[in-house]
Amino acid sequence: MVAGPGAISTVLSLMDQAGPWSEKILVFLAVPVAVAAGHAVLRAGAPLMTRTGESGLRVMTRMMGLILAVIAVQFIINGLRDALPQILAR
């Protein structure tokens, strides 16, 4: 799930938006940083779960769902902003 279609399409989209090679190198270097951050978060999961308990887990789950929904809406807005001028021009 971590390296699924969403992650791959995000990297492809960012590489497409990157201009000069310096920006493309930054995107390329961001991948191992994201992998390391994901590893650290997954390793900290069990100790964090014992500290927060069941109610803390529910709060974090709802917050992550909200963040995911906001990102999805932003993707839709970006796609519509790019596609609508072409659609309306026909």
C-alpha positions in Angstrom: 0.0 0.0 0.0 2.9 2.4 0.7 4.3 2.1 -2.8 0.9 1.7 -4.5 -0.6 3.5 -7.4 -1.2 6.7 -5.5 2.5 7.0 -4.6 3.6 6.2 -8.1 1.2 8.6 -9.7 2.2 11.3 -7.3 5.9 10.9 -8.1 5.1 10.9 -11.8 3.0 14.0 -11.5 5.7 15.8 -9.5 8.3 14.8 -12.0 6.1 16.2 -14.8 5.6 19.5 -13.0 9.3 19.8 -12.2 11.1 22.2 -14.5 14.9 22.1 -14.6 17.0 19.1 -13.6 17.6 20.6 -10.2 13.9 20.3 -9.3 13.8 16.8 -10.7 16.7 15.8 -8.5 14.9 17.2 -5.5 11.8 15.0 -6.4 14.1 12.0 -6.8 15.8 12.6 -3.4 12.4 13.1 -1.8 11.5 9.5 -2.4 14.1 7.9 -0.1 13.3 10.6 2.5 9.6 9.7 2.3 10.5 6.0 2.6 12.6 6.6 5.7 9.9 8.8 7.3 7.3 6.1 6.5 9.5 3.4 8.1 10.0 5.5 11.2 6.2 6.1 11.5 5.5 2.4 11.1 8.1 1.4 13.6 6.7 3.9 16.1 3.1 2.5 15.7 3.1 -0.1 18.4 4.6 2.1 21.2 2.3 5.0 20.1 -0.7 2.7 20.2 0.0 1.7 23.8 0.3 5.4 24.8 -2.8 6.7 23.0 -5.1 3.9 23.6 -8.4 3.1 21.7 -9.8 6.6 21.9 -6.6 8.2 20.6 -6.5 5.7 17.8 -10.0 6.8 16.8 -9.1 10.5 16.8 -6.0 9.9 14.7 -8.0 7.7 12.3 -10.5 10.5 11.8 -7.8 13.1 11.4 -6.0 11.0 8.8 -9.3 10.5 6.9 -9.9 14.2 6.9 -6.4 14.9 5.6 -6.9 12.3 2.9 -10.2 13.8 1.8 -8.6 17.3 1.6 -5.8 16.0 -0.6 -8.3 14.2 -2.8 -10.4 17.3 -3.2 -7.3 19.3 -4.1 -6.4 16.7 -6.8 -9.9 17.1 -8.3 -9.7 20.9 -8.2 -6.3 20.8 -9.9 -7.5 18.3 -12.6 -10.6 20.4 -13.3 -8.6 23.6 -13.5 -6.4 22.0 -16.1 -9.2 20.2 -18.0 -12.0 22.7 -18.1 -10.4 25.3 -20.4 -9.8 22.6 -22.9 -13.3 21.2 -22.6 -15.0 24.6 -22.8 -12.9 25.5 -25.8 -14.5 22.8 -27.9 
